[in-house]
Amino acid sequence: MGMVIQVLAPRSRRNVRAMTNRWADPEHALDYLGRADTIPHRAEGESVLLDHLPDRLDRVLDLGCGDGRLLALVLSARPDATGVALDFSPAMLEKARRRFDGHQSVEVLAHDLDQPLPDLSPFDAVVSSFAIHHVSDQRKEALYAEAFDLLAPGGPFLNLDHVTSPTERLHRRFMAYLGQTPGQEDPSNQLAPLEPQLDWLRSIGFDDVDCHWKWLELALLAGVRPGDS
C-alpha cells in the first residue's frame, strides 16, 4: 500500500476508521510512487531494517508490499532468500509484478490487510514498509498477532511505519519537512502512537520488542518470536 506523504492531522482522529481507503485508486497509488523517493530519511529507516534481518533468511513475507521496493532491498541483502509479497492495490500489484518479473524466488499475491492473513507460514522474517497505518488500531493489533503466528521461532517482525506525533508542534514540524500543511491529509491514514503498538507486540508474545529507529513520525517497530532461529 505504500508510504504516506499526506498526514492525518488531528490526533483525535487517529482511532477513527478512515472514511475512504484510496489505495485501490490507481491515480492515488501512482501519485505516491512519483514522490516516494523524496520522503526525508526513508533510506535511513530501510537501512536499519536491513540491519535487523537474521543472518540466515530462507523465506520472508512483505505485508503491503507496494511496488516491491522493500522486498527488493531485503532480497538484495539476502540473495538466497525467497519472498512472498501481499498488497491489495491493483496499481501497486502491477508495479511489483513488473519488478519481480522473471524472479522465480518471489510470489506477489493480492490481499487486503483488513482481512486475516492467509496461512503461508513459516517465514524467517515478516517485514512491512509504510502500509499497516492504513488499517484500524484494532486490526493493527490483530495483524501483529497473525504475523507472530506466521513466523518461525527466532524470526523478527520488522515494521517501518508512520506513527502519530506526541504533540501538535512536532506534527507540524513533520509536515513542514514534507512541504505540506496539516490540512493536506490522506483519508486512508489511521495513525497510532508508537508506545501502544510496542505494548501490543509485547502482549502478543514477541521478545526484544523495541523501536530500532525513529525520525519524527517515521519509526521502525520490531519484535522477535521466541525460540532459536
Backbone bond lengths (Angstrom), bond angles and torsions (degrees), N, CA, C in turn:
res aa  C-N    CA-C-N  psi(-1)  N-CA   C-N-CA  omega(-1)  CA-C   N-CA-C  phi
1 M - - - 1.459 - - 1.517 112.15 -
2 G 1.298 117.86 -19.62 1.442 119.62 169.93 1.511 115.98 89.36
3 M 1.329 113.88 160.65 1.462 122.33 -178.13 1.516 111.47 -72.77
4 V 1.313 116.76 149.46 1.459 122.12 -179.77 1.517 110.64 -88.36
5 I 1.312 116.74 139.56 1.460 120.36 169.77 1.519 109.26 -113.70
6 Q 1.307 117.22 -23.25 1.450 121.15 177.85 1.514 108.37 -104.42
7 V 1.314 116.17 144.03 1.451 119.95 -163.94 1.518 111.80 -122.22
8 L 1.327 115.76 142.52 1.450 121.00 172.81 1.519 108.13 -75.41
9 A 1.309 116.50 109.39 1.454 119.31 -169.76 1.518 114.46 -74.15
10 P 1.326 120.80 -59.54 1.463 119.42 -173.82 1.522 111.45 -70.25
11 R 1.318 117.46 120.71 1.452 120.32 -177.08 1.523 111.66 -62.96
12 S 1.326 117.46 -23.34 1.460 120.09 179.39 1.516 112.09 -66.46
13 R 1.327 117.84 -15.17 1.453 121.32 -178.99 1.509 112.84 -94.04
14 R 1.309 118.63 -0.15 1.453 120.08 -169.67 1.523 113.05 -66.30
15 N 1.344 118.40 -26.51 1.448 120.99 -179.30 1.522 112.69 -99.93
16 V 1.320 117.25 6.49 1.458 121.52 178.57 1.525 108.97 -91.73
17 R 1.319 115.89 132.04 1.454 119.65 -178.61 1.524 109.84 -60.34
18 A 1.335 115.07 136.04 1.457 119.27 -179.58 1.524 110.32 -60.07
19 M 1.328 115.15 137.50 1.450 119.25 178.19 1.521 111.16 -68.74
20 T 1.323 116.44 -32.26 1.453 121.17 -175.92 1.520 109.20 -142.52
21 N 1.320 117.06 127.15 1.459 120.89 169.93 1.518 107.36 -99.47
22 R 1.313 115.36 107.20 1.464 120.63 -171.21 1.524 113.82 -88.42
23 W 1.338 117.58 2.62 1.454 117.85 -174.18 1.525 114.02 -74.12
24 A 1.330 117.87 -11.71 1.461 119.91 171.64 1.525 111.62 -79.34
25 D 1.329 116.46 -11.80 1.463 122.51 179.74 1.529 108.92 -82.29
26 P 1.332 118.37 114.64 1.474 119.75 -177.63 1.519 113.34 -55.91
27 E 1.323 118.01 -37.30 1.466 120.41 -179.49 1.520 111.24 -62.64
28 H 1.342 116.35 -41.89 1.458 120.74 179.60 1.525 110.36 -65.00
29 A 1.338 117.04 -45.80 1.463 121.25 -178.87 1.523 111.58 -63.83
30 L 1.321 117.16 -44.01 1.456 120.39 -178.07 1.524 111.94 -70.78
31 D 1.337 116.20 -33.30 1.463 119.33 175.18 1.518 110.57 -61.67
32 Y 1.342 116.04 -42.59 1.460 119.67 176.20 1.527 111.80 -60.46
33 L 1.324 116.24 -47.15 1.466 119.48 -177.46 1.521 111.11 -60.30
34 G 1.314 116.74 -32.28 1.456 119.92 179.24 1.515 113.50 -67.74
35 R 1.351 116.61 -19.46 1.469 120.52 -177.74 1.527 113.49 -116.88
36 A 1.329 117.63 -1.90 1.459 121.24 -170.68 1.526 113.14 -59.31
37 D 1.323 116.48 -36.20 1.461 119.03 -176.57 1.521 113.02 -72.57
38 T 1.326 117.88 -8.81 1.460 120.74 -178.69 1.525 112.87 -93.01
39 I 1.333 118.01 -0.50 1.461 120.63 -179.08 1.528 109.61 -64.74
40 P 1.337 118.75 122.40 1.467 120.25 -177.68 1.523 111.91 -60.54
41 H 1.314 115.85 133.94 1.461 124.61 172.21 1.533 113.93 65.50
42 R 1.306 117.08 10.98 1.468 119.21 -179.67 1.526 111.69 -57.84
43 A 1.331 116.35 -45.70 1.465 119.80 -178.11 1.527 111.45 -61.44
44 E 1.338 117.47 -31.64 1.466 120.21 177.41 1.530 110.34 -61.80
45 G 1.340 116.24 -49.12 1.451 119.83 179.70 1.510 112.34 -61.30
46 E 1.328 116.66 -40.95 1.463 120.36 178.09 1.526 111.07 -63.40
47 S 1.324 116.35 -40.57 1.458 120.08 179.62 1.526 111.85 -62.87
48 V 1.331 116.90 -41.90 1.464 120.03 178.53 1.527 110.10 -66.26
49 L 1.329 117.64 -39.35 1.462 119.83 176.07 1.526 110.47 -57.12
50 L 1.315 116.88 -46.12 1.469 120.15 179.95 1.528 111.09 -61.74
51 D 1.323 117.07 -33.96 1.466 120.85 178.75 1.525 112.15 -61.58
52 H 1.343 117.16 -25.33 1.464 120.91 -175.51 1.526 113.49 -100.40
53 L 1.328 116.90 9.23 1.462 119.46 172.03 1.525 109.67 -70.66
54 P 1.327 118.17 146.69 1.469 119.38 174.98 1.525 110.68 -65.92
55 D 1.317 115.45 150.93 1.465 119.51 179.38 1.525 111.24 -59.49
56 R 1.331 115.49 -40.72 1.457 119.59 176.28 1.522 108.13 -103.02
57 L 1.296 115.66 115.83 1.457 121.55 -178.51 1.523 107.92 -131.12
58 D 1.324 115.03 103.84 1.464 119.28 -179.71 1.522 111.95 -90.70
59 R 1.354 116.72 -33.44 1.460 119.89 -173.32 1.522 109.35 -149.73
60 V 1.347 116.60 132.09 1.455 121.76 -175.84 1.526 109.28 -132.83
61 L 1.330 116.38 144.56 1.454 123.33 176.69 1.519 109.10 -113.72
62 D 1.330 117.07 131.53 1.464 123.09 177.69 1.523 108.36 -112.13
63 L 1.336 116.03 116.67 1.462 122.08 -179.08 1.527 110.14 -91.46
64 G 1.333 116.90 119.56 1.461 120.05 -177.41 1.508 110.85 69.68
65 C 1.318 116.39 59.27 1.472 122.14 -166.91 1.517 114.08 -70.39
66 G 1.344 118.27 -15.50 1.453 118.41 -175.04 1.515 111.03 59.62
67 D 1.318 116.93 -133.94 1.463 120.26 -179.39 1.528 112.64 -85.71
68 G 1.343 116.94 8.71 1.457 120.82 177.44 1.511 114.95 91.38
69 R 1.327 116.87 10.06 1.466 120.74 -176.32 1.526 112.43 -57.34
70 L 1.343 117.63 -52.34 1.460 120.11 -176.27 1.520 111.08 -66.16
71 L 1.320 117.17 -44.76 1.464 119.10 -179.32 1.525 110.93 -61.10
72 A 1.311 117.46 -37.88 1.463 119.84 177.31 1.528 111.14 -62.42
73 L 1.337 117.42 -39.11 1.460 120.25 176.97 1.529 111.32 -65.26
74 V 1.336 115.47 -42.16 1.469 119.71 179.16 1.524 110.31 -61.68
75 L 1.326 116.98 -44.15 1.467 120.04 -178.02 1.521 111.79 -72.30
76 S 1.321 116.37 -25.53 1.460 119.11 173.62 1.522 110.72 -68.73
77 A 1.353 115.92 -37.40 1.469 120.80 178.90 1.524 111.68 -75.99
78 R 1.335 117.34 -29.50 1.463 123.01 -179.36 1.528 108.23 -130.34
79 P 1.334 117.37 75.74 1.475 121.00 -169.94 1.522 114.77 -65.48
80 D 1.324 118.65 -15.32 1.462 119.86 178.72 1.527 112.67 -88.14
81 A 1.316 117.42 -3.06 1.461 121.19 -176.38 1.528 111.22 -80.73
82 T 1.330 114.72 159.44 1.452 122.05 170.03 1.535 107.61 -113.61
83 G 1.334 116.17 155.70 1.452 119.10 -175.38 1.513 113.27 -135.81
84 V 1.337 114.56 151.30 1.456 122.75 170.91 1.523 106.78 -121.65
85 A 1.329 116.90 129.23 1.458 122.73 -176.77 1.516 109.44 -119.00
86 L 1.339 116.57 129.67 1.461 122.17 -179.66 1.530 110.18 -117.60
87 D 1.332 116.29 135.91 1.452 121.95 172.17 1.524 107.58 -160.46
88 F 1.340 116.76 161.83 1.462 119.41 179.36 1.527 113.21 -115.02
89 S 1.333 117.32 -10.90 1.454 121.24 -179.49 1.528 110.05 -76.27
90 P 1.336 119.17 120.29 1.464 119.82 179.32 1.525 113.01 -56.86
91 A 1.330 116.89 -40.52 1.463 119.47 -179.64 1.522 111.22 -65.39
92 M 1.340 116.98 -42.34 1.463 120.38 178.64 1.521 111.13 -66.23
93 L 1.318 117.37 -42.17 1.461 120.60 179.11 1.530 110.90 -60.87
94 E 1.320 116.16 -40.97 1.465 119.43 178.20 1.523 110.93 -62.26
95 K 1.345 116.43 -44.41 1.467 120.09 179.25 1.525 111.28 -63.60
96 A 1.351 116.58 -41.78 1.459 120.09 -179.44 1.528 110.59 -65.45
97 R 1.314 116.98 -42.44 1.465 119.87 -179.88 1.520 111.48 -65.15
98 R 1.322 116.47 -35.73 1.464 119.13 174.94 1.523 110.84 -65.69
99 R 1.340 116.25 -42.40 1.460 120.04 -178.84 1.526 111.18 -59.52
100 F 1.343 115.51 -41.94 1.459 119.96 -174.70 1.525 113.36 -100.84
101 D 1.314 116.34 15.12 1.459 120.22 178.51 1.527 109.97 -58.82
102 G 1.314 115.76 126.61 1.460 120.33 -178.79 1.505 114.49 88.09
103 H 1.345 117.63 -5.49 1.453 121.70 177.94 1.527 108.67 -93.43
104 Q 1.287 116.90 101.83 1.465 120.84 -179.04 1.526 111.97 -67.54
105 S 1.328 116.82 -13.95 1.465 120.76 -176.71 1.526 112.90 -83.12
106 V 1.340 118.56 -4.83 1.460 121.66 -175.54 1.522 110.62 -123.87
107 E 1.342 115.18 133.14 1.452 122.20 174.66 1.529 107.86 -117.57
108 V 1.325 116.84 122.62 1.462 122.75 179.93 1.525 108.08 -105.87
109 L 1.344 116.04 120.76 1.460 121.63 -174.49 1.519 110.99 -123.28
110 A 1.325 116.25 144.52 1.459 121.87 174.57 1.521 109.40 -81.15
111 H 1.334 115.78 122.49 1.463 120.32 177.34 1.525 109.53 -158.07
112 D 1.328 116.59 134.29 1.462 123.88 177.51 1.527 108.48 -90.40
113 L 1.326 117.21 122.88 1.462 120.84 -178.28 1.520 113.22 -65.56
114 D 1.323 117.91 -12.60 1.467 119.92 172.57 1.529 111.64 -70.05
115 Q 1.317 117.08 -14.74 1.460 122.14 -179.83 1.532 110.08 -104.29
116 P 1.354 117.79 152.90 1.469 119.85 179.19 1.526 112.03 -54.71
117 L 1.317 115.57 142.04 1.459 120.19 -179.47 1.525 110.90 -66.34
118 P 1.327 117.46 141.93 1.465 119.78 174.83 1.527 110.37 -67.97
119 D 1.313 116.24 150.39 1.467 120.91 -179.20 1.521 108.96 -80.81
120 L 1.316 114.67 92.32 1.462 121.97 -179.16 1.522 111.58 -113.21
121 S 1.341 116.47 11.16 1.462 122.10 -172.45 1.530 110.88 -65.76
122 P 1.363 115.13 165.67 1.469 127.00 1.38 1.530 111.78 -94.90
123 F 1.336 114.73 158.15 1.460 121.64 175.17 1.516 108.91 -123.76
124 D 1.321 115.54 147.55 1.462 120.88 176.60 1.523 111.72 -83.06
125 A 1.334 116.38 -15.54 1.464 121.58 174.85 1.518 108.36 -159.73
126 V 1.318 115.80 146.49 1.466 122.50 170.49 1.523 106.59 -120.62
127 V 1.332 116.47 126.11 1.455 121.32 -177.37 1.526 109.62 -124.97
128 S 1.320 115.26 160.91 1.458 120.87 175.58 1.519 108.51 -157.75
129 S 1.329 115.64 148.09 1.459 120.66 -177.96 1.525 109.77 -135.53
130 F 1.323 117.20 106.95 1.449 124.26 172.11 1.528 112.48 53.85
131 A 1.320 115.98 49.37 1.460 121.14 -178.54 1.522 112.44 -131.09
132 I 1.330 117.64 -40.71 1.463 120.89 -170.36 1.523 111.97 -69.71
133 H 1.334 118.01 -20.98 1.466 119.58 177.96 1.527 112.38 -69.71
134 H 1.320 117.87 -1.66 1.458 121.00 176.80 1.528 112.57 -89.94
135 V 1.327 118.57 -1.56 1.464 120.58 177.09 1.530 108.82 -110.80
136 S 1.329 116.36 163.25 1.457 121.36 -178.57 1.523 110.92 -64.59
137 D 1.335 116.15 162.12 1.461 119.80 178.61 1.525 111.16 -60.25
138 Q 1.318 116.64 -41.29 1.467 119.96 178.30 1.521 110.88 -60.14
139 R 1.325 115.80 -41.34 1.467 119.17 179.45 1.523 111.07 -72.02
140 K 1.325 118.44 -35.12 1.465 120.09 175.81 1.526 110.23 -54.77
141 E 1.337 115.79 -50.76 1.456 120.03 -176.92 1.527 110.72 -61.90
142 A 1.331 117.06 -42.20 1.462 120.41 178.14 1.527 110.68 -64.99
143 L 1.319 116.68 -38.84 1.464 121.34 -179.96 1.524 110.95 -64.77
144 Y 1.333 116.54 -39.28 1.464 119.53 176.73 1.528 110.72 -62.03
145 A 1.322 117.11 -39.66 1.466 120.80 178.25 1.523 111.10 -66.37
146 E 1.323 116.96 -38.29 1.460 120.45 178.03 1.524 110.97 -67.12
147 A 1.335 116.64 -38.49 1.466 120.08 175.83 1.520 110.65 -62.15
148 F 1.337 116.31 -41.19 1.471 121.03 177.17 1.530 110.32 -56.51
149 D 1.322 116.22 -45.48 1.459 120.60 -177.25 1.521 112.52 -66.86
150 L 1.325 117.45 -26.30 1.469 120.99 -178.99 1.523 112.89 -84.38
151 L 1.321 117.05 -12.92 1.465 120.60 -176.60 1.526 112.47 -83.59
152 A 1.320 115.37 142.42 1.455 120.84 168.48 1.527 108.24 -73.60
153 P 1.327 118.11 155.56 1.474 119.94 177.19 1.527 111.36 -53.31
154 G 1.322 115.68 133.32 1.459 121.12 -178.71 1.513 114.25 87.24
155 G 1.329 116.78 -2.59 1.457 120.12 -177.38 1.522 112.15 -82.76
156 P 1.342 118.36 140.03 1.461 121.47 -179.81 1.523 112.55 -90.72
157 F 1.332 114.69 149.37 1.452 123.03 166.54 1.516 106.21 -107.29
158 L 1.329 117.59 122.47 1.458 123.08 -173.64 1.523 108.63 -127.47
159 N 1.329 115.40 108.64 1.456 121.53 -174.47 1.529 110.15 -117.48
160 L 1.314 116.30 102.47 1.460 122.70 175.10 1.526 106.68 -88.73
161 D 1.348 116.70 111.25 1.454 117.58 -167.30 1.530 111.75 -145.76
162 H 1.309 113.76 178.39 1.461 123.70 -178.39 1.523 107.83 -104.52
163 V 1.326 116.46 124.65 1.464 122.20 -178.58 1.520 109.49 -122.09
164 T 1.322 116.97 167.90 1.458 119.70 178.19 1.530 111.20 -75.71
165 S 1.321 114.73 151.20 1.460 120.26 169.94 1.525 109.52 -76.27
166 P 1.343 118.23 148.37 1.462 120.04 177.58 1.526 113.28 -72.40
167 T 1.341 117.73 -18.75 1.470 120.54 178.89 1.525 109.39 -138.43
168 E 1.319 115.43 158.13 1.456 120.29 177.56 1.527 111.51 -66.85
169 R 1.335 116.81 -32.40 1.464 119.34 178.40 1.522 111.10 -61.63
170 L 1.348 116.65 -43.74 1.454 120.03 178.13 1.530 111.15 -68.15
171 H 1.315 116.01 -34.57 1.461 119.06 176.97 1.528 110.71 -62.37
172 R 1.323 116.02 -45.46 1.460 119.36 179.31 1.529 111.14 -63.92
173 R 1.325 115.84 -35.43 1.461 119.17 177.56 1.531 110.62 -64.41
174 F 1.330 116.14 -42.23 1.462 120.09 177.87 1.524 110.35 -61.07
175 M 1.329 116.32 -45.61 1.453 120.29 179.77 1.522 111.36 -61.22
176 A 1.328 116.87 -38.62 1.453 120.39 -179.81 1.519 111.26 -63.14
177 Y 1.332 117.42 -38.67 1.459 120.17 176.59 1.524 111.58 -62.12
178 L 1.333 116.50 -29.42 1.454 120.11 178.00 1.527 112.47 -84.85
179 G 1.330 116.52 -4.79 1.443 120.41 -178.06 1.514 112.97 73.17
180 Q 1.336 116.31 31.35 1.454 121.37 -176.36 1.530 110.29 -131.90
181 T 1.302 114.58 169.16 1.458 121.24 174.82 1.527 108.75 -106.15
182 P 1.335 118.05 159.16 1.463 119.72 179.74 1.518 114.39 -58.43
183 G 1.326 117.85 -21.06 1.453 119.33 179.12 1.515 114.39 -75.46
184 Q 1.325 117.26 -13.75 1.466 120.66 -179.89 1.525 108.52 -89.29
185 E 1.307 115.22 89.34 1.451 119.61 -172.21 1.512 111.82 -119.85
186 D 1.298 116.01 148.92 1.464 122.64 176.02 1.523 107.59 -88.06
187 P 1.318 119.21 119.96 1.461 120.12 -178.37 1.520 113.05 -66.36
188 S 1.331 117.57 -9.83 1.464 120.91 178.43 1.528 112.44 -79.43
189 N 1.327 117.30 -17.70 1.466 120.77 -172.71 1.526 112.56 -71.35
190 Q 1.332 115.54 136.94 1.461 122.23 171.90 1.533 106.55 -136.99
191 L 1.322 114.88 72.80 1.453 121.30 -171.42 1.522 111.31 -73.17
192 A 1.325 115.71 149.18 1.463 122.72 176.84 1.520 108.63 -130.88
193 P 1.339 117.51 153.23 1.470 120.19 176.28 1.529 111.52 -65.49
194 L 1.303 115.46 160.23 1.459 120.95 -179.20 1.522 112.47 -67.45
195 E 1.345 117.43 -51.52 1.463 120.42 -169.29 1.533 113.84 -60.06
196 P 1.339 119.68 -45.35 1.464 117.67 177.84 1.527 113.07 -60.60
197 Q 1.313 116.82 -33.94 1.462 118.83 179.68 1.530 111.45 -67.13
198 L 1.328 116.46 -37.69 1.461 119.29 175.14 1.532 110.41 -64.80
199 D 1.334 116.34 -38.06 1.465 120.00 177.03 1.523 111.25 -63.76
200 W 1.326 117.09 -39.17 1.469 119.53 176.83 1.521 110.56 -59.49
201 L 1.325 116.66 -44.22 1.466 119.85 -179.83 1.528 110.94 -60.82
202 R 1.326 116.60 -42.69 1.467 119.78 178.70 1.521 110.99 -63.94
203 S 1.323 117.31 -43.47 1.460 121.01 -178.07 1.524 111.34 -64.76
204 I 1.306 117.01 -32.95 1.467 121.21 178.71 1.515 111.14 -67.89
205 G 1.343 116.97 -29.51 1.455 120.52 179.39 1.510 115.38 122.87
206 F 1.327 117.08 4.88 1.466 119.87 177.49 1.525 110.52 -66.45
207 D 1.325 116.26 143.36 1.460 123.41 170.29 1.529 109.73 -95.00
208 D 1.337 115.26 165.58 1.470 122.19 172.99 1.530 111.92 52.04
209 V 1.317 116.06 38.43 1.464 120.23 -179.68 1.527 109.67 -70.94
210 D 1.315 115.80 131.02 1.466 119.43 -178.33 1.520 109.28 -163.81
211 C 1.314 114.71 165.52 1.457 122.24 166.43 1.524 106.02 -100.56
212 H 1.313 117.04 107.29 1.464 121.01 -173.82 1.526 113.41 -81.76
213 W 1.324 116.52 -17.06 1.468 120.67 -179.44 1.513 108.39 -160.41
214 K 1.338 116.21 143.32 1.463 119.70 177.20 1.514 109.70 -153.80
215 W 1.306 116.11 137.16 1.458 123.03 170.05 1.526 106.76 -137.75
216 L 1.348 115.35 109.03 1.450 121.26 -176.57 1.533 110.73 48.95
217 E 1.322 119.27 -113.32 1.457 120.16 -174.70 1.530 113.63 -94.07
218 L 1.311 117.83 8.32 1.464 121.78 178.11 1.522 108.54 -106.48
219 A 1.329 117.15 133.07 1.465 119.83 -173.63 1.521 110.89 -149.87
220 L 1.328 114.94 149.87 1.463 122.08 174.30 1.518 109.12 -108.13
221 L 1.330 116.35 105.66 1.464 123.14 178.28 1.521 107.85 -93.75
222 A 1.330 116.78 138.26 1.457 117.76 -175.34 1.529 111.34 -149.19
223 G 1.315 113.89 154.24 1.463 122.18 173.52 1.520 108.08 -159.80
224 V 1.308 116.16 162.50 1.472 122.07 -177.15 1.514 108.68 -124.43
225 R 1.319 116.62 134.76 1.463 119.58 173.88 1.527 108.22 -69.80
226 P 1.340 117.95 129.72 1.479 120.01 -176.96 1.523 112.16 -59.66
227 G 1.325 113.96 148.66 1.450 120.60 177.89 1.506 110.72 121.65
228 D 1.320 115.25 167.77 1.463 120.96 179.22 1.505 109.65 -74.75
229 S 1.331 115.15 140.80 1.458 119.83 177.77 1.526 109.58 -78.82
